[in-house]
Amino acid sequence: MSDFELVIRNGTLIDPERRRVTVGNLGVQNGRIAALTRAELAGEREIDAGLRAVCPGFIDIHAHVDGHPYSARRMAGQGVTTTVGGNCGMGPLDLEDCFAGLDRRGFPIHQAMLVGHSFALREAAGARNPRRPATPEQIRTMLALAEKALAAGAAGISFGLEYAPGSSWEEVLALSQLAARHGKLVAIHLRTDGWAGLDALREALRLNERTGAALQISHLAYQLGMGMMTEAVGMLDAAVAGGRDVTADSGMYHAFATYIGSAVFDEGCVAKWGCGYQDLYAATGPYAGKPLTEAIYRELRAGRGRDVVVAFAGREAEVYEALLPEYVMVSSDGAVGRPGPGNGHPQDVGTFPRFFQKAVRETGTLSLLEAVRRCTLLPAERLGLKNKGRLRVGADADLVIFDPETIADRAGYPGFGQPDAAPAGIRAVIVNGVVVAEEGAVRETALPGRAVRAANQVWHWV
């Protein structure tokens, strides 16, 4: 007779909360971890981990899945069991409807959401010109809409200031004050990158100082990994040492991707980044996999603004430098992309396997235990998720089984490899007690994920 719906036997159990690694067995019942023991367990379904690592499922604090099943399945394949959307000021605005739909239909993984300023709120309020500040009336409209989203369970407010460079200090301050009153995150894609990004980082830190809002600096290496990471980390270290509520996330690649029509790719971008047009590669569209010329750059900017372009603007060494502070967690920045083979960025399927491959096994930047903490417990604590990111009885049965000696990213950039190649070394991914991926294959019919609503603790200032 089986006592559990699922049993994982002979696992190297990695507990990031108590910082403990033991060999044992794990039992799952009703979507929760029900047993952690060295004793034999019997389950309706049993997986022999063969001494592979068993840890909480990875929590991706900065991605752009935003309720799209195709992207969610790609995330599940790399060990992500909870994703946070609405980043960079993007995403849906009606989160009550978004969350209800996720719960009704099911989803491959769990989905939390921020409410986005720079696209969603600005457009809804009529501030559609990204290079012009919002009016006082438009700011009031954004505040009302953001209040509704936070009450519905948004985990915070996100800003993509580089996409809306006309955003005024006043509108950003007002929305950040609202997030602080709700005890929610302020996640910021900085106003600019490169060396000028250090001033943008100062702006974000000043915002934290003025409002007290919990500050999350988004995809650190993508914006400040072009030669200025040492200075950026020094500024963050000083803020954290001073008791400020500041954390950051960073990816595993030195080439970022976004829409060619966005302000990120405005005239002069390649000079700012110290690269050339040949360092920009199309990831989608008719030129997918090919380097840009100035003529192609202008063609895409003029008529195909939604095509995604990869910019090889960063320095790989600074990817690892960004991971050194203990307050930095891993994020994919994984986007929806266009369904189909050969599209996208390797981050969409390979970020977390690459993290363990490069930051742990190959460079020794982090220990295995610390690496697990960075992509499980640390983001769970940042988001106030008390039953995720932990390996203990009663915690949600969101789990990953992987081999630390073989886990690896096998995806390549468009034109250099297969952007959607499944990673190596992941034995199984479990969401809510259900196996959603096994030996590199994602089960398309498995939809155990649900909406993750952030708790509200509204502060009333006196």
C-alpha positions as a LaTeX table, in Angstrom:
\begin{tabular}{lrrr}
\hline
Residue & $x$ (\AA) & $y$ (\AA) & $z$ (\AA) \\
\hline
Met1 & 0.00 & 0.00 & 0.00 \\
Ser2 & 1.29 & 3.45 & $-0.92$ \\
Asp3 & 1.47 & 6.15 & 1.70 \\
Phe4 & 2.33 & 8.94 & $-0.77$ \\
Glu5 & 1.33 & 10.06 & $-4.23$ \\
Leu6 & 4.98 & 10.56 & $-5.16$ \\
Val7 & 8.20 & 9.37 & $-3.58$ \\
Ile8 & 11.70 & 10.49 & $-4.49$ \\
Arg9 & 14.23 & 7.94 & $-3.28$ \\
Asn10 & 18.00 & 8.22 & $-2.80$ \\
Gly11 & 18.18 & 11.97 & $-3.21$ \\
Thr12 & 20.87 & 14.38 & $-2.10$ \\
Leu13 & 18.44 & 16.68 & $-0.32$ \\
Ile14 & 19.55 & 20.32 & $-0.40$ \\
Asp15 & 17.82 & 22.48 & 2.22 \\
Pro16 & 18.68 & 26.16 & 1.61 \\
Glu17 & 16.78 & 27.35 & 4.69 \\
Arg18 & 18.78 & 25.33 & 7.23 \\
Arg19 & 21.81 & 25.20 & 4.92 \\
Arg20 & 21.96 & 21.44 & 5.15 \\
Val21 & 22.72 & 18.69 & 2.65 \\
Thr22 & 21.67 & 15.12 & 3.49 \\
Val23 & 20.92 & 11.89 & 1.64 \\
Gly24 & 17.42 & 10.59 & 2.04 \\
Asn25 & 13.90 & 10.10 & 0.71 \\
Leu26 & 11.05 & 12.54 & 0.15 \\
Gly27 & 7.32 & 11.89 & 0.13 \\
Val28 & 4.66 & 14.08 & $-1.51$ \\
Gln29 & 0.96 & 14.15 & $-0.71$ \\
Asn30 & $-1.71$ & 16.65 & $-1.82$ \\
Gly31 & 0.82 & 18.96 & $-3.43$ \\
Arg32 & 2.95 & 19.32 & $-0.30$ \\
Ile33 & 6.13 & 17.76 & 1.02 \\
Ala34 & 4.81 & 15.24 & 3.53 \\
Ala35 & 7.97 & 13.37 & 4.56 \\
Leu36 & 11.75 & 13.86 & 4.61 \\
Thr37 & 13.47 & 10.79 & 6.00 \\
Arg38 & 16.12 & 8.13 & 5.59 \\
Ala39 & 13.46 & 5.49 & 6.15 \\
Glu40 & 11.96 & 3.63 & 3.20 \\
Leu41 & 8.83 & 5.20 & 1.70 \\
Ala42 & 6.23 & 3.77 & $-0.68$ \\
Gly43 & 4.53 & 5.88 & $-3.32$ \\
Glu44 & 2.04 & 5.51 & $-6.15$ \\
Arg45 & 4.81 & 6.94 & $-8.34$ \\
Glu46 & 8.46 & 6.59 & $-7.38$ \\
Ile47 & 11.54 & 8.28 & $-8.80$ \\
Asp48 & 15.02 & 7.03 & $-7.95$ \\
Ala49 & 17.16 & 10.18 & $-7.79$ \\
Gly50 & 20.34 & 8.09 & $-7.83$ \\
Leu51 & 22.01 & 10.52 & $-5.38$ \\
Arg52 & 21.30 & 13.47 & $-7.67$ \\
Ala53 & 20.50 & 16.83 & $-6.09$ \\
Val54 & 16.91 & 17.31 & $-4.93$ \\
Cys55 & 16.03 & 20.89 & $-4.08$ \\
Pro56 & 13.13 & 23.35 & $-4.15$ \\
Gly57 & 12.01 & 24.39 & $-7.61$ \\
Phe58 & 13.72 & 27.45 & $-9.04$ \\
Ile59 & 11.94 & 30.79 & $-8.67$ \\
Asp60 & 12.59 & 33.17 & $-11.55$ \\
Ile61 & 12.06 & 36.66 & $-10.15$ \\
His62 & 12.47 & 38.40 & $-13.48$ \\
Ala63 & 10.89 & 36.89 & $-16.59$ \\
His64 & 8.27 & 37.68 & $-19.20$ \\
Val65 & 6.21 & 34.49 & $-19.31$ \\
Asp66 & 3.13 & 36.52 & $-18.35$ \\
Gly67 & 0.61 & 33.70 & $-18.62$ \\
His68 & 1.80 & 32.26 & $-21.95$ \\
Pro69 & 1.89 & 28.42 & $-21.79$ \\
Tyr70 & 4.53 & 28.06 & $-24.51$ \\
Ser71 & 7.03 & 30.14 & $-22.56$ \\
Ala72 & 6.03 & 28.47 & $-19.31$ \\
Arg73 & 6.85 & 25.03 & $-20.70$ \\
Arg74 & 10.29 & 26.27 & $-21.76$ \\
Met75 & 10.82 & 27.52 & $-18.21$ \\
Ala76 & 9.68 & 24.22 & $-16.72$ \\
Gly77 & 12.26 & 22.42 & $-18.80$ \\
Gln78 & 15.08 & 24.31 & $-17.07$ \\
Gly79 & 13.77 & 23.71 & $-13.54$ \\
Val80 & 11.66 & 26.83 & $-12.96$ \\
Thr81 & 8.51 & 26.10 & $-10.98$ \\
Thr82 & 7.48 & 29.69 & $-10.17$ \\
Thr83 & 7.93 & 32.69 & $-12.45$ \\
Val84 & 7.36 & 36.39 & $-11.82$ \\
Gly85 & 5.90 & 38.36 & $-14.72$ \\
Gly86 & 4.92 & 41.94 & $-15.41$ \\
Asn87 & 8.56 & 43.00 & $-15.37$ \\
Cys88 & 10.14 & 45.97 & $-17.17$ \\
Gly89 & 6.84 & 47.85 & $-17.01$ \\
Met90 & 5.14 & 45.28 & $-19.27$ \\
Gly91 & 2.42 & 42.69 & $-18.79$ \\
Pro92 & $-1.35$ & 42.58 & $-18.28$ \\
Leu93 & $-3.13$ & 45.21 & $-16.22$ \\
Asp94 & $-6.27$ & 43.36 & $-15.13$ \\
Leu95 & $-4.67$ & 40.95 & $-12.69$ \\
Glu96 & $-7.95$ & 39.77 & $-11.22$ \\
Asp97 & $-8.84$ & 38.37 & $-14.64$ \\
Cys98 & $-5.28$ & 37.14 & $-15.26$ \\
Phe99 & $-5.12$ & 35.23 & $-11.98$ \\
Ala100 & $-8.64$ & 33.83 & $-12.34$ \\
Gly101 & $-7.78$ & 32.52 & $-15.80$ \\
Leu102 & $-4.61$ & 30.82 & $-14.57$ \\
Asp103 & $-6.50$ & 29.11 & $-11.75$ \\
Arg104 & $-9.36$ & 28.08 & $-14.02$ \\
Arg105 & $-7.29$ & 26.67 & $-16.89$ \\
Gly106 & $-4.20$ & 25.57 & $-14.97$ \\
Phe107 & $-0.67$ & 26.39 & $-16.06$ \\
Pro108 & 2.61 & 24.48 & $-16.51$ \\
Ile109 & 4.22 & 26.37 & $-13.58$ \\
His110 & 3.15 & 28.88 & $-10.95$ \\
Gln111 & 2.78 & 32.51 & $-12.07$ \\
Ala112 & 3.22 & 35.60 & $-9.88$ \\
Met113 & 2.84 & 39.08 & $-11.36$ \\
Leu114 & 4.02 & 42.63 & $-10.92$ \\
Val115 & 1.99 & 45.48 & $-12.36$ \\
Gly116 & 3.96 & 47.33 & $-15.04$ \\
His117 & 4.32 & 51.09 & $-15.25$ \\
Ser118 & 6.20 & 51.87 & $-18.43$ \\
Phe119 & 3.89 & 50.10 & $-20.87$ \\
Ala120 & 0.74 & 48.88 & $-19.12$ \\
Leu121 & $-0.08$ & 51.70 & $-16.71$ \\
Arg122 & 1.17 & 54.50 & $-18.97$ \\
Glu123 & $-0.83$ & 53.30 & $-21.96$ \\
Ala124 & $-4.00$ & 52.79 & $-19.90$ \\
Ala125 & $-3.65$ & 56.31 & $-18.50$ \\
Gly126 & $-3.16$ & 57.83 & $-21.94$ \\
Ala127 & 0.58 & 58.54 & $-21.52$ \\
Arg128 & 1.42 & 56.74 & $-24.75$ \\
Asn129 & 4.44 & 58.80 & $-25.80$ \\
Pro130 & 7.40 & 57.10 & $-24.05$ \\
Arg131 & 9.47 & 60.27 & $-24.37$ \\
Arg132 & 7.01 & 62.57 & $-22.62$ \\
Pro133 & 6.21 & 62.70 & $-18.89$ \\
Ala134 & 2.76 & 61.82 & $-17.63$ \\
Thr135 & 0.46 & 64.65 & $-16.63$ \\
Pro136 & $-0.77$ & 64.97 & $-13.01$ \\
Glu137 & $-4.15$ & 63.57 & $-14.11$ \\
Gln138 & $-2.47$ & 60.62 & $-15.82$ \\
Ile139 & $-0.42$ & 59.95 & $-12.69$ \\
Arg140 & $-3.63$ & 59.87 & $-10.64$ \\
Thr141 & $-5.11$ & 57.38 & $-13.10$ \\
Met142 & $-2.01$ & 55.19 & $-12.90$ \\
Leu143 & $-2.15$ & 55.24 & $-9.10$ \\
Ala144 & $-5.78$ & 54.10 & $-9.10$ \\
Leu145 & $-5.09$ & 51.28 & $-11.54$ \\
Ala146 & $-1.96$ & 50.19 & $-9.68$ \\
Glu147 & $-3.86$ & 50.20 & $-6.37$ \\
Lys148 & $-6.39$ & 47.81 & $-7.88$ \\
Ala149 & $-3.67$ & 45.50 & $-9.19$ \\
Leu150 & $-1.85$ & 45.45 & $-5.85$ \\
Ala151 & $-5.10$ & 44.64 & $-4.05$ \\
Ala152 & $-5.63$ & 41.76 & $-6.52$ \\
Gly153 & $-2.30$ & 40.22 & $-5.51$ \\
Ala154 & 0.42 & 41.89 & $-7.58$ \\
Ala155 & 3.81 & 41.39 & $-5.96$ \\
Gly156 & 4.81 & 44.96 & $-6.67$ \\
Ile157 & 5.24 & 47.59 & $-9.37$ \\
Ser158 & 7.79 & 47.30 & $-12.15$ \\
Phe159 & 9.43 & 50.07 & $-14.13$ \\
Gly160 & 11.08 & 49.78 & $-17.55$ \\
Leu161 & 12.47 & 53.30 & $-17.54$ \\
Glu162 & 14.76 & 52.67 & $-20.49$ \\
Tyr163 & 11.65 & 51.92 & $-22.56$ \\
Ala164 & 9.88 & 55.09 & $-21.37$ \\
Pro165 & 12.74 & 57.56 & $-20.89$ \\
Gly166 & 10.33 & 60.49 & $-20.62$ \\
Ser167 & 8.94 & 59.16 & $-17.33$ \\
Ser168 & 9.25 & 61.88 & $-14.73$ \\
Trp169 & 10.69 & 61.56 & $-11.26$ \\
Glu170 & 7.26 & 62.59 & $-9.94$ \\
Glu171 & 5.37 & 59.69 & $-11.53$ \\
Val172 & 7.99 & 57.13 & $-10.55$ \\
Leu173 & 8.09 & 58.49 & $-7.00$ \\
Ala174 & 4.30 & 58.46 & $-6.61$ \\
Leu175 & 3.99 & 54.84 & $-7.74$ \\
Ser176 & 6.92 & 53.74 & $-5.58$ \\
Gln177 & 5.29 & 55.35 & $-2.55$ \\
Leu178 & 2.16 & 53.34 & $-3.32$ \\
Ala179 & 4.18 & 50.10 & $-3.50$ \\
Ala180 & 5.83 & 50.97 & $-0.17$ \\
Arg181 & 2.44 & 51.52 & 1.45 \\
His182 & 1.39 & 48.04 & 0.34 \\
Gly183 & 4.68 & 46.49 & 1.46 \\
Lys184 & 5.39 & 45.41 & $-2.12$ \\
Leu185 & 8.44 & 45.39 & $-4.41$ \\
Val186 & 9.62 & 48.13 & $-6.73$ \\
Ala187 & 11.47 & 46.37 & $-9.58$ \\
Ile188 & 13.45 & 48.67 & $-11.85$ \\
His189 & 14.88 & 48.21 & $-15.31$ \\
Leu190 & 17.18 & 51.23 & $-15.08$ \\
Arg191 & 16.65 & 54.37 & $-17.13$ \\
Thr192 & 19.75 & 53.70 & $-19.21$ \\
Asp193 & 22.73 & 51.33 & $-19.43$ \\
Gly194 & 26.46 & 51.53 & $-19.99$ \\
Trp195 & 28.42 & 54.12 & $-18.02$ \\
Ala196 & 25.37 & 56.38 & $-17.81$ \\
Gly197 & 23.69 & 53.45 & $-16.11$ \\
Leu198 & 25.57 & 54.30 & $-12.93$ \\
Asp199 & 23.61 & 57.55 & $-12.72$ \\
Ala200 & 20.44 & 55.56 & $-13.38$ \\
Leu201 & 21.39 & 53.25 & $-10.50$ \\
Arg202 & 21.84 & 56.30 & $-8.27$ \\
Glu203 & 18.32 & 57.38 & $-9.23$ \\
Ala204 & 16.92 & 53.99 & $-8.21$ \\
Leu205 & 18.77 & 54.04 & $-4.89$ \\
Arg206 & 17.53 & 57.58 & $-4.23$ \\
Leu207 & 14.00 & 56.33 & $-4.87$ \\
Asn208 & 14.50 & 53.61 & $-2.27$ \\
Glu209 & 15.87 & 56.17 & 0.19 \\
Arg210 & 12.92 & 58.51 & $-0.34$ \\
Thr211 & 10.14 & 55.93 & $-0.18$ \\
Gly212 & 11.45 & 53.00 & 1.84 \\
Ala213 & 10.05 & 50.68 & $-0.85$ \\
Ala214 & 11.76 & 47.31 & $-1.23$ \\
Leu215 & 13.97 & 47.84 & $-4.28$ \\
Gln216 & 14.80 & 45.13 & $-6.83$ \\
Ile217 & 17.39 & 46.09 & $-9.45$ \\
Ser218 & 16.56 & 44.07 & $-12.55$ \\
His219 & 18.97 & 42.07 & $-14.78$ \\
Leu220 & 22.11 & 43.69 & $-13.37$ \\
Ala221 & 24.62 & 42.26 & $-15.86$ \\
Tyr222 & 22.56 & 43.22 & $-18.89$ \\
Gln223 & 22.62 & 46.93 & $-18.06$ \\
Leu224 & 25.82 & 47.36 & $-16.06$ \\
Gly225 & 28.01 & 44.53 & $-17.34$ \\
Met226 & 29.82 & 46.62 & $-19.94$ \\
Gly227 & 32.84 & 47.57 & $-17.89$ \\
Met228 & 31.21 & 49.24 & $-14.91$ \\
Met229 & 30.12 & 46.26 & $-12.78$ \\
Thr230 & 32.72 & 46.88 & $-10.04$ \\
Glu231 & 31.41 & 50.40 & $-9.52$ \\
Ala232 & 27.79 & 49.24 & $-9.63$ \\
Val233 & 28.30 & 46.46 & $-7.09$ \\
Gly234 & 30.17 & 48.93 & $-4.85$ \\
Met235 & 27.15 & 51.24 & $-4.85$ \\
Leu236 & 24.78 & 48.40 & $-4.05$ \\
Asp237 & 27.06 & 47.02 & $-1.34$ \\
Ala238 & 27.16 & 50.44 & 0.33 \\
Ala239 & 23.38 & 50.71 & 0.28 \\
Val240 & 22.89 & 47.23 & 1.74 \\
Ala241 & 25.58 & 47.81 & 4.38 \\
Gly242 & 23.72 & 50.97 & 5.34 \\
Gly243 & 20.60 & 48.97 & 6.11 \\
Arg244 & 18.70 & 49.78 & 2.93 \\
Asp245 & 16.13 & 47.30 & 1.60 \\
Val246 & 17.86 & 46.61 & $-1.72$ \\
Thr247 & 18.37 & 43.40 & $-3.69$ \\
Ala248 & 19.11 & 42.62 & $-7.33$ \\
Asp249 & 18.85 & 39.89 & $-9.91$ \\
Ser250 & 21.11 & 39.00 & $-12.81$ \\
Gly251 & 21.25 & 36.55 & $-15.69$ \\
Met252 & 23.89 & 34.22 & $-17.09$ \\
Tyr253 & 24.58 & 35.75 & $-20.49$ \\
His254 & 26.52 & 38.78 & $-21.66$ \\
Ala255 & 24.19 & 39.46 & $-24.60$ \\
Phe256 & 20.72 & 40.80 & $-23.94$ \\
Ala257 & 17.65 & 40.76 & $-26.18$ \\
Thr258 & 14.69 & 43.08 & $-26.66$ \\
Tyr259 & 12.54 & 44.69 & $-29.32$ \\
Ile260 & 14.48 & 46.55 & $-32.01$ \\
Gly261 & 11.83 & 49.29 & $-32.08$ \\
Ser262 & 12.20 & 50.15 & $-28.40$ \\
Ala263 & 14.10 & 53.11 & $-27.01$ \\
Val264 & 16.85 & 50.69 & $-25.95$ \\
Phe265 & 17.95 & 50.60 & $-29.59$ \\
Asp266 & 17.69 & 54.34 & $-30.19$ \\
Glu267 & 20.21 & 56.06 & $-32.44$ \\
Gly268 & 23.70 & 55.96 & $-30.90$ \\
Cys269 & 23.14 & 52.75 & $-28.92$ \\
Val270 & 26.10 & 50.88 & $-30.42$ \\
Ala271 & 28.47 & 53.75 & $-29.70$ \\
Lys272 & 27.20 & 53.88 & $-26.12$ \\
Trp273 & 27.83 & 50.16 & $-25.70$ \\
Gly274 & 31.22 & 50.25 & $-27.39$ \\
Cys275 & 30.26 & 47.74 & $-30.08$ \\
Gly276 & 29.16 & 47.80 & $-33.73$ \\
Tyr277 & 26.10 & 46.90 & $-35.77$ \\
Gln278 & 27.75 & 43.54 & $-36.49$ \\
Asp279 & 27.40 & 42.77 & $-32.77$ \\
Leu280 & 23.61 & 42.91 & $-33.07$ \\
Tyr281 & 21.92 & 39.69 & $-34.20$ \\
Ala282 & 18.28 & 39.25 & $-35.15$ \\
Ala283 & 16.56 & 36.63 & $-33.00$ \\
Thr284 & 13.20 & 36.68 & $-34.80$ \\
Gly285 & 11.87 & 37.83 & $-38.15$ \\
Pro286 & 13.30 & 37.57 & $-41.68$ \\
Tyr287 & 16.89 & 38.14 & $-40.55$ \\
Ala288 & 16.79 & 35.65 & $-37.63$ \\
Gly289 & 20.27 & 34.34 & $-36.89$ \\
Lys290 & 22.03 & 36.99 & $-38.96$ \\
Pro291 & 24.15 & 39.95 & $-37.86$ \\
Leu292 & 22.78 & 43.40 & $-38.55$ \\
Thr293 & 24.31 & 46.01 & $-40.79$ \\
Glu294 & 23.48 & 49.67 & $-40.38$ \\
Ala295 & 21.04 & 49.31 & $-43.29$ \\
Ile296 & 19.26 & 46.32 & $-41.72$ \\
Tyr297 & 19.19 & 48.12 & $-38.35$ \\
Arg298 & 17.40 & 51.07 & $-39.95$ \\
Glu299 & 15.05 & 48.80 & $-41.92$ \\
Leu300 & 13.96 & 46.96 & $-38.79$ \\
Arg301 & 13.63 & 50.14 & $-36.76$ \\
Ala302 & 11.43 & 51.66 & $-39.46$ \\
Gly303 & 9.11 & 48.75 & $-40.17$ \\
Arg304 & 9.62 & 45.73 & $-37.87$ \\
Gly305 & 9.86 & 47.20 & $-34.41$ \\
Arg306 & 8.55 & 44.03 & $-32.71$ \\
Asp307 & 11.40 & 41.88 & $-34.01$ \\
Val308 & 13.74 & 40.81 & $-31.22$ \\
Val309 & 17.44 & 41.59 & $-31.56$ \\
Val310 & 20.29 & 40.20 & $-29.43$ \\
Ala311 & 23.01 & 42.72 & $-28.51$ \\
Phe312 & 26.47 & 41.33 & $-27.71$ \\
Ala313 & 27.33 & 44.37 & $-25.62$ \\
Gly314 & 28.48 & 42.91 & $-22.29$ \\
Arg315 & 31.57 & 41.30 & $-20.82$ \\
Glu316 & 31.29 & 37.68 & $-19.73$ \\
Ala317 & 33.54 & 38.15 & $-16.68$ \\
Glu318 & 31.09 & 40.71 & $-15.31$ \\
Val319 & 28.27 & 38.15 & $-15.45$ \\
Tyr320 & 30.05 & 36.31 & $-12.62$ \\
Glu321 & 31.08 & 39.50 & $-10.80$ \\
Ala322 & 27.40 & 40.43 & $-10.60$ \\
Leu323 & 26.68 & 37.15 & $-8.78$ \\
Leu324 & 29.19 & 37.66 & $-5.97$ \\
Pro325 & 27.00 & 39.69 & $-3.54$ \\
Glu326 & 24.82 & 37.45 & $-1.41$ \\
Tyr327 & 21.75 & 39.63 & $-2.12$ \\
Val328 & 21.82 & 38.90 & $-5.89$ \\
Met329 & 19.49 & 36.21 & $-7.18$ \\
Val330 & 19.36 & 34.54 & $-10.60$ \\
Ser331 & 16.87 & 35.62 & $-13.26$ \\
Ser332 & 16.31 & 34.62 & $-16.87$ \\
Asp333 & 14.63 & 37.70 & $-18.41$ \\
Gly334 & 13.03 & 34.99 & $-20.53$ \\
Ala335 & 10.53 & 36.40 & $-22.98$ \\
Val336 & 7.45 & 35.11 & $-24.74$ \\
Gly337 & 9.14 & 35.07 & $-28.12$ \\
Arg338 & 7.43 & 33.50 & $-31.09$ \\
Pro339 & 6.45 & 29.83 & $-30.77$ \\
Gly340 & 8.45 & 27.59 & $-33.03$ \\
Pro341 & 11.90 & 26.07 & $-33.38$ \\
Gly342 & 14.95 & 28.28 & $-33.76$ \\
Asn343 & 13.46 & 31.44 & $-32.22$ \\
Gly344 & 14.50 & 33.30 & $-29.13$ \\
His345 & 17.44 & 33.68 & $-26.77$ \\
Pro346 & 19.15 & 30.80 & $-24.93$ \\
Gln347 & 18.12 & 32.44 & $-21.64$ \\
Asp348 & 14.56 & 31.23 & $-22.32$ \\
Val349 & 15.57 & 27.59 & $-21.79$ \\
Gly350 & 19.07 & 27.61 & $-20.33$ \\
Thr351 & 19.59 & 30.26 & $-17.63$ \\
Phe352 & 19.36 & 28.09 & $-14.53$ \\
Pro353 & 21.26 & 25.09 & $-15.91$ \\
Arg354 & 23.97 & 27.49 & $-17.09$ \\
Phe355 & 24.06 & 29.04 & $-13.60$ \\
Phe356 & 24.95 & 25.70 & $-12.00$ \\
Gln357 & 27.23 & 24.71 & $-14.88$ \\
Lys358 & 29.25 & 27.94 & $-14.95$ \\
Ala359 & 28.93 & 29.63 & $-11.55$ \\
Val360 & 29.31 & 26.40 & $-9.54$ \\
Arg361 & 30.99 & 23.61 & $-11.47$ \\
Glu362 & 33.31 & 25.44 & $-13.88$ \\
Thr363 & 34.29 & 28.70 & $-12.13$ \\
Gly364 & 33.61 & 27.93 & $-8.47$ \\
Thr365 & 32.06 & 31.37 & $-8.03$ \\
Leu366 & 29.48 & 29.88 & $-5.64$ \\
Ser367 & 29.08 & 26.65 & $-3.70$ \\
Leu368 & 26.27 & 24.31 & $-4.68$ \\
Leu369 & 24.34 & 25.08 & $-1.49$ \\
Glu370 & 24.68 & 28.85 & $-1.95$ \\
Ala371 & 23.70 & 28.56 & $-5.60$ \\
Val372 & 20.53 & 26.71 & $-4.64$ \\
Arg373 & 19.73 & 29.44 & $-2.10$ \\
Arg374 & 20.11 & 32.15 & $-4.74$ \\
Cys375 & 17.39 & 30.69 & $-6.97$ \\
Thr376 & 15.03 & 29.27 & $-4.33$ \\
Leu377 & 14.98 & 30.65 & $-0.79$ \\
Leu378 & 16.29 & 34.14 & $-1.60$ \\
Pro379 & 13.58 & 35.02 & $-4.16$ \\
Ala380 & 10.93 & 33.29 & $-2.04$ \\
Glu381 & 11.83 & 35.48 & 0.91 \\
Arg382 & 11.91 & 38.57 & $-1.30$ \\
Leu383 & 8.40 & 37.80 & $-2.53$ \\
Gly384 & 7.03 & 36.77 & 0.86 \\
Leu385 & 6.33 & 33.20 & $-0.30$ \\
Lys386 & 6.50 & 31.23 & 2.93 \\
Asn387 & 5.86 & 27.78 & 1.46 \\
Lys388 & 8.09 & 28.00 & $-1.59$ \\
Gly389 & 11.84 & 27.90 & $-1.94$ \\
Arg390 & 12.11 & 25.55 & 1.02 \\
Leu391 & 12.70 & 21.84 & 1.54 \\
Arg392 & 10.71 & 21.01 & 4.64 \\
Val393 & 7.56 & 19.14 & 5.60 \\
Gly394 & 4.55 & 21.27 & 4.78 \\
Ala395 & 6.25 & 23.25 & 2.01 \\
Asp396 & 4.84 & 23.21 & $-1.51$ \\
Ala397 & 6.01 & 20.22 & $-3.50$ \\
Asp398 & 7.73 & 22.28 & $-6.20$ \\
Leu399 & 10.97 & 20.40 & $-6.77$ \\
Val400 & 13.89 & 19.87 & $-9.13$ \\
Ile401 & 16.06 & 16.77 & $-9.42$ \\
Phe402 & 19.34 & 17.42 & $-11.22$ \\
Asp403 & 22.89 & 16.16 & $-11.52$ \\
Pro404 & 25.37 & 18.86 & $-10.41$ \\
Glu405 & 28.09 & 17.14 & $-12.47$ \\
Thr406 & 26.25 & 17.23 & $-15.79$ \\
Ile407 & 23.67 & 20.01 & $-15.63$ \\
Ala408 & 24.36 & 22.35 & $-18.54$ \\
Asp409 & 22.88 & 24.81 & $-20.97$ \\
Arg410 & 22.86 & 23.41 & $-24.52$ \\
Ala411 & 21.06 & 26.30 & $-26.20$ \\
Gly412 & 22.86 & 28.70 & $-28.52$ \\
Tyr413 & 22.26 & 32.17 & $-29.83$ \\
Pro414 & 20.44 & 32.47 & $-33.18$ \\
Gly415 & 22.99 & 31.97 & $-35.91$ \\
Phe416 & 25.36 & 30.11 & $-33.56$ \\
Gly417 & 23.26 & 27.25 & $-32.26$ \\
Gln418 & 19.76 & 26.09 & $-31.39$ \\
Pro419 & 18.12 & 28.72 & $-29.11$ \\
Asp420 & 15.51 & 26.30 & $-27.78$ \\
Ala421 & 17.71 & 23.22 & $-27.16$ \\
Ala422 & 16.74 & 21.49 & $-23.93$ \\
Pro423 & 19.33 & 21.56 & $-21.14$ \\
Ala424 & 21.27 & 18.53 & $-19.93$ \\
Gly425 & 21.37 & 17.05 & $-16.46$ \\
Ile426 & 17.82 & 17.67 & $-15.20$ \\
Arg427 & 16.19 & 14.39 & $-14.15$ \\
Ala428 & 12.73 & 15.75 & $-13.26$ \\
Val429 & 10.79 & 18.93 & $-12.48$ \\
Ile430 & 7.80 & 18.74 & $-10.16$ \\
Val431 & 5.13 & 21.42 & $-9.72$ \\
Asn432 & 2.51 & 21.09 & $-7.01$ \\
Gly433 & 3.43 & 17.43 & $-6.65$ \\
Val434 & 3.00 & 16.69 & $-10.38$ \\
Val435 & 5.89 & 15.74 & $-12.68$ \\
Val436 & 5.87 & 18.34 & $-15.49$ \\
Ala437 & 9.25 & 17.54 & $-17.06$ \\
Glu438 & 11.34 & 14.40 & $-17.09$ \\
Glu439 & 14.68 & 13.62 & $-18.75$ \\
Gly440 & 14.48 & 16.72 & $-20.92$ \\
Ala441 & 10.89 & 16.21 & $-22.09$ \\
Val442 & 8.18 & 18.62 & $-20.90$ \\
Arg443 & 4.66 & 17.19 & $-20.55$ \\
Glu444 & 2.44 & 19.55 & $-22.53$ \\
Thr445 & $-0.75$ & 18.30 & $-20.86$ \\
Ala446 & 0.51 & 18.84 & $-17.30$ \\
Leu447 & $-1.06$ & 22.03 & $-15.90$ \\
Pro448 & $-0.62$ & 21.90 & $-12.10$ \\
Gly449 & 0.56 & 25.51 & $-11.78$ \\
Arg450 & $-1.61$ & 28.24 & $-10.34$ \\
Ala451 & $-1.64$ & 31.98 & $-9.81$ \\
Val452 & 0.54 & 33.25 & $-6.98$ \\
Arg453 & $-1.11$ & 36.19 & $-5.25$ \\
Ala454 & 1.06 & 38.31 & $-2.99$ \\
Ala455 & $-0.35$ & 39.07 & 0.44 \\
Asn456 & $-1.37$ & 42.64 & 1.20 \\
Gln457 & $-0.23$ & 44.46 & 4.30 \\
Val458 & $-1.26$ & 48.05 & 3.75 \\
Trp459 & 0.49 & 50.59 & 5.94 \\
His460 & $-1.41$ & 53.69 & 7.02 \\
Trp461 & 1.04 & 56.49 & 7.74 \\
Val462 & 0.40 & 58.69 & 10.80 \\
\hline
\end{tabular}
